[in-house]
């Protein structure tokens, strides 16, 4: 059988109450000086220099905003465009729920998308605050694909003792208009049988048991996105993966609930059994979260 078929709020003021002491928006003096040097490069006539500086600046996070906002009034068309793009980047958001993962060789920061997957985010936050993820290892890493973790047994079969429902809006992903044949070409996968090739992907997945939810702002499985792992519909629990390449063949099958906004290069270098030393919530939009569970029998 072709592989295709096998894989086929509270207001901002809550931040002071919900963030906790570990969430520090303001940059340290040394970071401010380093950022200023990079900001100066945003006006370079060399495209690569500007692009590299922008990528480095983004990783400073929300604390960079006070240094970028003045560029909007610079009168320089290029700088204004760069500033608008950077301020719209989720990495600089002051409103998205944010999590830090401390690895053995650096740290990652994630932003979580509650509008895309509210119950999935609630589940992730709840498990994180329980310390569930602390010390867990990446039990599967596939170069140029993804890194998978979140299993307390480190076997690929473990979880929190319950499951949660998928949160996927196929229409938001365009799967109601994309045929299985078109997807196989995009994904460079073997073509499905002729009778399947003409079907829309949404219908193919629905026949496999996936149930879709309208109204969610579902996101595609692209490089840097964080998604739940489940081998079948509604089977996710605690395991999640970070995609290191765009994976259109996974769209509609895995709930995307976050994005790595700092340290994505570290994800590229992960190896099997690398450990998450600590996972902590830096900021959350709500003081408390309630998870809708599917209890294991």
C-alpha positions as CSV (number, residue, x, y, z in Angstrom):
1,X,0.0,0.0,0.0
2,X,1.4,3.5,-0.8
3,X,2.9,5.4,2.1
4,X,0.4,8.1,1.4
5,X,-2.4,5.9,2.6
6,X,-0.5,4.7,5.6
7,X,0.2,8.2,6.9
8,X,-2.8,9.5,5.3
9,X,-9.0,35.2,26.7
10,X,-8.1,37.2,29.4
11,X,-6.7,40.7,28.6
12,X,-3.0,41.3,28.5
13,X,-2.9,42.6,32.1
14,X,-3.3,38.9,33.1
15,X,0.4,38.6,32.2
16,X,1.5,40.0,35.5
17,X,-0.7,37.4,37.3
18,X,-0.3,34.4,35.1
19,X,3.3,34.6,34.0
20,X,5.2,33.9,37.2
21,X,8.6,35.2,38.2
22,X,10.4,33.2,35.5
23,X,8.8,35.2,32.6
24,X,11.0,38.3,32.0
25,X,10.0,40.4,29.1
26,X,12.7,43.1,29.5
27,X,16.1,42.3,28.0
28,X,19.3,42.3,30.0
29,X,21.7,45.3,29.3
30,X,24.1,43.0,27.4
31,X,21.3,41.7,25.2
32,X,20.1,45.3,24.5
33,X,23.6,46.3,23.3
34,X,23.9,43.1,21.1
35,X,20.4,43.7,19.7
36,X,21.3,47.3,18.8
37,X,24.2,46.1,16.7
38,X,22.0,43.7,14.8
39,X,19.3,46.3,14.4
40,X,21.8,48.5,12.7
41,X,22.3,45.7,10.2
42,X,18.6,45.8,9.2
43,X,19.4,48.8,7.1
44,X,22.2,47.1,5.2
45,X,22.0,47.1,1.4
46,X,23.0,43.5,1.5
47,X,19.9,41.2,1.6
48,X,21.7,38.3,3.3
49,X,23.0,40.6,6.0
50,X,19.5,42.0,6.7
51,X,17.9,38.5,6.7
52,X,20.5,37.0,9.0
53,X,20.2,40.0,11.4
54,X,16.4,39.7,11.5
55,X,16.6,35.9,12.2
56,X,19.0,36.5,15.1
57,X,16.9,39.3,16.5
58,X,13.7,37.3,16.5
59,X,15.1,34.9,19.1
60,X,15.3,37.7,21.7
61,X,11.6,37.4,22.1
62,X,9.0,39.9,23.3
63,X,11.6,42.0,25.1
64,X,12.9,43.2,21.7
65,X,9.7,45.1,20.9
66,X,10.7,48.5,22.5
67,X,13.8,48.5,20.2
68,X,11.9,47.5,17.1
69,X,8.8,49.7,17.4
70,X,10.7,53.0,16.8
71,X,11.6,51.7,13.3
72,X,8.0,52.1,12.3
73,X,8.6,55.9,12.4
74,X,12.0,55.8,10.8
75,X,10.7,57.0,7.4
76,X,12.9,54.3,5.8
77,X,10.6,52.0,3.7
78,X,12.8,49.0,4.1
79,X,13.1,49.4,7.9
80,X,9.3,50.0,8.3
81,X,8.6,46.8,6.4
82,X,11.0,44.8,8.5
83,X,9.6,46.2,11.7
84,X,6.0,45.4,10.7
85,X,7.0,41.9,9.8
86,X,9.0,41.3,13.1
87,X,6.3,42.8,15.3
88,X,3.7,40.5,13.7
89,X,6.0,37.4,14.3
90,X,4.6,35.1,17.1
91,X,8.1,35.1,18.6
92,X,7.6,38.7,19.7
93,X,4.0,38.2,20.9
94,X,3.1,39.3,24.4
95,X,-0.2,37.6,24.3
96,X,0.5,34.0,23.3
97,X,1.0,31.3,25.9
98,X,4.7,30.6,26.1
99,X,6.7,27.6,27.4
100,X,10.4,27.0,27.9
101,X,12.0,23.6,27.4
102,X,15.4,23.3,29.0
103,X,17.5,20.7,27.1
104,X,20.9,19.4,28.2
105,X,22.6,21.7,25.6
106,X,20.4,24.8,25.5
107,X,16.8,25.9,25.7
108,X,13.8,26.1,23.4
109,X,10.8,28.4,23.7
110,X,7.4,27.6,22.3
111,X,4.3,29.7,21.8
112,X,1.0,27.8,22.0
113,X,-2.0,28.5,19.8
114,X,-5.1,28.3,21.8
115,X,-7.3,29.5,19.0
116,X,-6.1,26.5,16.9
117,X,-6.4,23.8,19.6
118,X,-7.8,25.0,23.0
119,X,-8.2,21.6,24.7
120,X,-4.8,20.4,23.4
121,X,-3.1,23.5,24.8
122,X,-5.0,23.0,28.1
123,X,-3.7,19.5,28.2
124,X,-0.1,20.5,27.5
125,X,-0.2,23.3,30.1
126,X,-1.7,21.0,32.7
127,X,0.9,18.2,32.1
128,X,3.7,20.8,32.2
129,X,2.6,22.3,35.5
130,X,2.5,18.8,37.0
131,X,6.1,18.3,36.0
132,X,5.0,15.4,33.7
133,X,7.5,16.3,31.0
134,X,10.5,17.0,33.2
135,X,13.3,14.5,32.5
136,X,11.6,12.8,29.5
137,X,13.6,12.0,26.5
138,X,13.2,12.2,22.7
139,X,12.6,8.6,21.9
140,X,12.4,9.0,18.2
141,X,14.3,11.4,16.0
142,X,14.2,11.3,12.2
143,X,16.6,13.7,10.4
144,X,14.9,16.0,8.0
145,X,11.5,15.1,9.5
146,X,10.8,15.4,13.2
147,X,11.8,14.9,16.8
148,X,9.3,13.0,19.1
149,X,9.0,13.1,22.9
150,X,6.5,13.1,25.7
151,X,6.5,9.3,26.5
152,X,7.2,8.5,30.2
153,X,8.1,4.9,29.1
154,X,10.5,6.0,26.4
155,X,9.0,3.2,24.2
156,X,6.7,5.2,22.0
157,X,3.7,3.5,23.6
158,X,3.3,5.5,26.8
159,X,1.1,8.4,27.8
160,X,-0.6,10.1,30.7
161,X,-3.3,7.4,31.2
162,X,-5.9,9.0,29.1
163,X,-6.4,10.4,25.6
164,X,-7.7,13.6,24.1
165,X,-9.7,14.3,21.0
166,X,-8.1,15.7,17.9
167,X,-8.7,19.3,17.2
168,X,-8.5,19.8,13.5
169,X,-10.4,21.9,11.0
170,X,-9.8,20.3,7.6
171,X,-11.4,23.3,5.8
172,X,-9.0,25.7,7.4
173,X,-6.1,23.6,6.0
174,X,-7.7,23.5,2.6
175,X,-8.2,19.7,2.7
176,X,-11.7,20.1,1.4
177,X,-10.4,21.4,-1.9
178,X,-7.2,19.4,-2.2
179,X,-7.4,16.0,-3.9
180,X,-5.5,13.0,-2.7
181,X,-3.7,12.9,-6.0
182,X,-2.6,16.5,-5.7
183,X,-1.4,15.9,-2.1
184,X,0.7,12.9,-3.2
185,X,2.5,15.1,-5.8
186,X,3.1,17.9,-3.3
187,X,4.5,15.5,-0.8
188,X,6.5,13.5,-3.3
189,X,4.7,10.4,-2.3
190,X,3.6,7.4,-4.4
191,X,0.3,8.1,-6.1
192,X,-2.8,6.5,-4.5
193,X,-5.1,4.3,-6.4
194,X,-7.1,6.0,-9.1
195,X,-10.4,5.8,-7.2
196,X,-8.7,7.5,-4.2
197,X,-6.7,10.0,-6.1
198,X,-9.7,12.0,-7.2
199,X,-11.2,12.3,-3.7
200,X,-10.6,15.3,-1.6
201,X,-8.2,14.7,1.3
202,X,-10.8,15.6,3.8
203,X,-13.0,12.7,2.6
204,X,-10.2,10.3,2.5
205,X,-9.3,11.0,6.1
206,X,-12.9,11.0,7.2
207,X,-13.2,7.5,5.8
208,X,-10.2,6.5,8.0
209,X,-12.1,7.7,11.1
210,X,-10.9,11.3,11.5
211,X,-13.5,13.7,12.8
212,X,-13.0,17.4,12.0
213,X,-14.1,20.5,13.9
214,X,-15.2,23.7,12.2
215,X,-14.3,27.1,13.5
216,X,-10.8,26.2,14.7
217,X,-7.8,28.1,13.2
218,X,-5.9,25.0,12.4
219,X,-2.3,25.3,11.3
220,X,-0.3,23.2,8.9
221,X,2.5,20.9,10.0
222,X,5.5,23.0,8.8
223,X,9.0,23.4,10.0
224,X,9.1,24.5,13.6
225,X,5.5,23.6,14.4
226,X,4.7,21.5,17.4
227,X,2.0,18.8,17.0
228,X,0.5,16.0,19.0
229,X,1.3,12.4,18.1
230,X,-1.3,9.7,17.8
231,X,-1.2,6.5,15.7
232,X,-4.9,6.7,15.0
233,X,-7.7,9.2,15.4
234,X,-8.3,10.6,18.9
235,X,-5.3,8.7,20.3
236,X,-3.0,11.5,21.4
237,X,-2.2,11.9,25.1
238,X,1.2,13.4,26.0
239,X,3.5,12.6,23.1
240,X,4.3,15.5,20.8
241,X,6.7,16.2,18.0
242,X,8.5,19.2,16.4
243,X,8.6,19.1,12.6
244,X,12.0,20.0,11.2
245,X,10.7,20.2,7.6
246,X,7.3,21.0,6.1
247,X,5.1,17.9,6.2
248,X,1.9,18.4,4.1
249,X,1.1,14.7,4.3
250,X,0.5,15.1,8.0
251,X,-1.9,18.0,7.7
252,X,-5.3,16.9,9.0
253,X,-3.9,13.9,10.9
254,X,-2.1,15.6,13.8
255,X,-3.3,18.5,15.9
256,X,-0.8,21.4,15.6
257,X,-0.8,23.4,18.9
258,X,2.4,25.4,19.0
259,X,5.6,26.6,17.4
260,X,9.2,26.8,18.3
261,X,10.2,30.4,18.4
262,X,13.6,30.1,20.0
263,X,16.2,27.4,19.5
264,X,14.9,25.6,16.4
265,X,18.5,25.0,15.4
266,X,18.8,22.9,18.5
267,X,15.9,20.7,17.4
268,X,17.8,20.0,14.1
269,X,20.7,18.6,16.2
270,X,18.6,16.4,18.6
271,X,19.5,12.8,18.9
272,X,17.6,9.8,20.3
273,X,17.5,9.8,24.1
274,X,18.4,13.5,24.4
275,X,16.6,14.7,27.5
276,X,14.2,17.5,28.4
277,X,15.7,18.6,31.7
278,X,12.8,20.9,32.6
279,X,9.6,22.1,30.9
280,X,8.0,25.2,32.4
281,X,5.2,27.7,31.6
282,X,6.5,31.2,31.2
283,X,3.2,32.9,30.5
284,X,-0.4,31.7,30.1
285,X,-3.5,33.5,29.0
286,X,-5.7,31.9,31.6
287,X,-5.1,31.3,35.3
288,X,-6.6,27.7,35.1
289,X,-7.2,25.2,32.4
290,X,-9.6,22.3,32.3
291,X,-8.9,19.3,30.1
292,X,-11.6,17.2,28.4
293,X,-10.3,13.6,28.5
294,X,-11.1,10.3,26.9
295,X,-10.3,7.9,29.6
296,X,-8.4,4.7,28.7
297,X,-10.2,1.5,29.3
